[in-house]
Amino acid sequence: MGVIVKSRLGSLHNLVKTSKKFSIGFTIVLVIAILSIVGFFNSPYHMEGWGIVTEEAMGRQGLAPCLPFYCPNANHVFGTDDMGRDLLSRILVGAHLALIQTVTVVFTSIALGVLMGIAAGYSNTVVEKLSTYLIELLIIIPSMVLAAALIAIIGRGIQSVIIALILTWSPWYARLTYILVRQLRELDFIKICEAMGFSRTYIAYRHIVPNVAPLIFIEGITDSSSVLIEIASINFLIGAASLTSIDLPDWGMIVGYGIRYVRTFWWISFFPGLFIALTALGLILLGDGLSETLSPWLKRRWKLWF
């Protein structure tokens, strides 16, 4: 076990040294992750970060923009929101929500997608047709529409957004897995295993999953920035449609609710939007660096541009 861990850490170290994109993206994501941990346990105004309107916050309500200590300043670096709560604390607390939602959607979608793709690509004709029809049906459903339906049924919250995105992203991974499995099942080592009498379940577990899962995982890391943007977009609409400030410190919801104050309290939407953009940039660079390192053809293609 120690040798495996050292090998993986060595591979990560070499990847950071050889790919500038990966190193920059890894640094950005690592900083955001550290900030999320700090914000979860000890943000500057911790109770306000979790959405509680304290007596101190109530004393900041109803004041005109840019009076001392209420717009961005030394005590409130990012200013306060319309409820008087410290915006930096809400952004730091919201960082772990953004990462948890993104990681949950990506990893769950990959797991379901791989299972669906293998079931479609390495089964009999009837199961393959039914599975592919189901995958195509799920692909055409827009995430926004599905999220709106789940919000109407379940209610507003993180769970509605996560379920909607899992249902719309997993079919794409299932489709990619299906294509890879169709290619793998025609190779000689799979044919030999079948001729030796091994069951389909054993072959899928022992040979197909190890060959498919790493490729899908890399694709998931590349797609994580898009997942983050979709989460923020759906939550933005929830926040924009809200009549009162939402206690949940989600970046997208804060931007959505704060957009109505953009001409006066501009910082309410600006700073969480900046964190969304930085995190998405880090994930994009992380995924691109990983893909280019593992794909020499893609690396040569990018060199034609830069």
N, C-alpha and C positions, 0 to 999 in steps of 0.2 A: 504493500500500500504506500509506503514512504517513497519508494522508487517512482511509482506512478504519479504521485503528487509533485515530486521534484521535476519529473519530465514535463508535466503540464505547466508548471510555473516557469520552467526554462523555455518552453514554446511560447508562452505569453510574453516573456521578456524579449525573446528574439523578434516577435511580431511587433512589439513596441519600438524596437530599435530599427527595424527595416521599413516600416510603413509610417510615414508622417501623418497620413490621414487617420490611421488607427490610433496612434499615440495622442493626437489632438482630441479625437472623439472620446477615447478612453479617459483622458484627463477631465474633459467637461462632464462626462457622465459620472465619474468618480466624485468630483466636487459636488455635483447635485445630490448624489447619494449621501455624502457626508453631511451636507446641509439638511437633508431630510431627516437624518438620525438626530442631529442637533436640535432641529425644530420640533421633533416628536417628543423629546425629553426636556428640553430647556430653551425655549424661544424667549426673546426679551420680555414680552408681555404674554406669558404662556396661556392664561385663561382667555384672553382676548383672541389669541391665535386659534383656539378651538371654537370660537364663535360666541363666547359668553360676553355680554355687555356689562362690564364692571362699573362700579361707581365712578372710577376715574375716567372711563370711556364715556359715560353719560355726561360728564362735565365738558366733554369736547363736542357734543352734539349741537347742531343748530348754529354753529359759528360760520362766519363768512370765510371763503377760501383765503389761504395764505396769511392768516393771522399767525403770530409766533407760536411755535410748538404744535401746530395742527397740520400745516403742509410739510413737505419734506424738510427736515432739519436734523440737528444733531441728536435729539431725543427720539425722533421718529424719522428714520432715514428715508423710508418710502411714504411718509405721511400717514394719515388715518383714513378710514372709509366713512361712509355717511352715518354709521352708528358710533363713530368715535373710536373704533378699534384700531390698534396698531397694524398697519398693512404688512410690514416686514414679518411680524409674527404669524400672520395668516398665510403669507406666502411660504414661509419655512415649514409650517405645519402641513400646508397643502402639497409640499414637495413629495412627501411619502405617499400621499393619495395618488398623485400622478404616476409615480413609479410602480406602485402596487397595481393600479388599474392596467397599466401598459403591460407589465410582466404577466399578470393573470390572463389577460386576453391573448397575448402571444403564445404563451406556453400551453394553455388549455386548447387554443385553436390548433396548434401543432399536434398535440396528442390526439385530438379528435380527428384532425385531418389525415394523419398517418393511418389511424385505424380504418377510417372510411376508404382511403385510397387503396390500402392493401386488400380490404374486403372486396372492393370493386375490381382491382387488377389481378387478383390471384384467387379467383373463385370460378364457379361454373357460369355458363352463359346467362342464365336467368338472373342470378344474383348480380352479375356484372351490369346487366342492362338496368335493373331496378336501381342499383347504387349510382350509376352514372346519371340517370334521370333525376334522382334526388339531389345529387351534387349540382347539376345544372340549374335545377329549380331554386336552390338556396342561393346560388351565385347571383341571380338576377334580382334578388330582393335588396333594395337600398337599405343601408344601415340606418339612415335617418328615419325612414318610414317605420322600420321594425322597432327602433328605439322609441318612437312616438307611441306606437301601439303598446309596447310593454310598459311605458310610463303611465298610459291610460289604465292599464290593467293592474299592474303591480304598485304603481305610484312612483313619484320622483325619488331618485336615489342612485347610489353607485351601482347597485345590483342590476337595475334595469339597463344601464348603459353597458355594463360588462357582458350581460347575457346577449344583448342585441349584437354587439361586436363579435362575440364568439360565434354566434350563429351565421354571421356574414363573412367572417374571415376563415373559419375552418374549411368551408367548401373549396376555397382557393388552394389551400395546402393539400386537401384531398385530391383535387384535380392534378396538381403537380406530382403527388405521390403516385397516383394512378398511372401517369405517363411513365414515371421511372420504373414502376413495377412491371408494366407491359414490356419494357426493354429488358429488365433483369430476367424475367421468366423465360426468355428465349436463349439465355446464355447457357454454355455447356455445363457449368458446375451446378446449376439448378436442374437441368435435365438429368444429370448423373444422379443427383439426390433423389429425384422422382423415380428413376429406374431402379435404384437400390431399395425402394419401398418406404422411404421416409414419409411421414404424414405431411400434409400441407401446413398444418399448424406448426410443426417443428421447423419446416423449411422457412416459413415466414418469420418465425421468432429467431432462428439461428443464422439465417443468411440474408433475408430481404430487409428486415428492420435495420440491422447494423449498416447496410449499404445505403439505405434511403434516409434514415433519421439525421445523420450529420448534414446532408445537403439541405434538408428541410429546415434544420435548425439555423443554418447560415442564412437562409432566405428569411426566416423569422426575425433574425437580428436586423437584417436590411429593412424589413417592413415595419419595425418597431416605431420608427419616426412617424410613419403614416398612421399607425394605430394611435399614437399620442395625439396627433393633430385631429383625428376623428373624435377621440374622447373629448378633447377640448372644444371641438365644434359643437358636439351634441350638448355638452354642459353649458356652452355659451348660449345656446338657444333657450335652455332651461332658465339660466340666470336672466336673460333679456326679457323673458316672459313673466318673471316674478314681480309681484307687486311690493314685496318686502325683501329686505336683505336676507339672503340665505345663510344660515349658520355654518353649513358645511364649507370648509375653506378650500374648495376645489378651484384651481386656477381658471378654468374655463367659465365657471359660474361667476367668479369675481369679475372677470372681464365683461361678461354679459350683463351683469347687473350694473356695473360701473359705467357702461357705455352711455347711459342717460346723463351722466355728469361729466362727459368728456370735455366740455367747453369750460368747466370750472374746476372740478376735482379730477383733472386729467390723469393724475397718478394712480387712481383706483384701477383703471384699465391698463395703463401703460406698463407698470412693473410686472404684474403677473403675465401679461402678454409677452414681455421680454424674456421671462423665465421659460415660457413655453417655447419660444423661438430658439433660445440657447440649448435647451434640452433636446429639441428636435434636431438641431444642427449637430450636436454631439452624437446622437444616435445615427444620423445619416453618415457622418464621417467614420464612425465605428463600423457600420455595416459595409460601407464602400471599401474601407481599408482591408477588412477581412475577406471580402469577395475578391478584390484585386490580388491579394496575396495568394489565395487558393486557386485563382484562375489566371494563368499567364496570358491567355488571349485577351481577357478584359484589361489586364495591365498594359498590354501593348496598344490596345485601342485608345486608352486614355492618354498615352504618350503622344498620340497623333495630335491631340488638342493642346497639350501643355509642353 
